[in-house]
Amino acid sequence: MDIKIIGYDSQYKNDFIRLNKAWLEEYFYVEPHDIETFENIEKEIIEKEGEIFFCLVDNEIAGTVAMIKVNHEVFELAKMAVDKKFQGMKLSNLLMEASIDFAKKNNAKKIFLVSNRKLSTALHLYRKHYFTETPIDPTDYDRADIQMELTL
């Protein structure tokens, strides 16, 4: 089995949307801010010095995550998703490591994320990578009820 992490390639844009819609519709619903992100991936993430990583398993898109640049010191980790058929393979750890490495290479001081407490598997992943809970800032997401950050 060949597993690799790659950076953004527009040919995988629809995979990013498909993977994220799948978990959003399973646990919550697709919110207006999600749609805005999906419709403006390059403009809102890539062109603003962010990145979207994809995990490929035998050349099939298995997972994704976005690193959104907030300012020269802070990135937001967002839209992490792994296809159901690939869950349990620890691919989210590889996506997380790529995200943290990306932030460090870009001299960031902090990565933050917003999530929901019912996503226990995701929260376990974040804690495993030393993210700690912080007071939640105002957010565009109705589903967000926890904020976490990692100081680099």
Secondary structure, DSSP 8 states (H G I E B T S, - for coil): --EEEE---GGGHHHHHHHHHHHHHHHS---HHHHHHHHTHIIIIITTT-EEEEEEETTEEEEEEEEEEEETTEEEEEEEEE-GGGTTS-HHHHHHHHHHHHHHHTT-SEEEEEE-TT-HHHHHHHHHTT-EEE-----S-TT--EEEEEE-
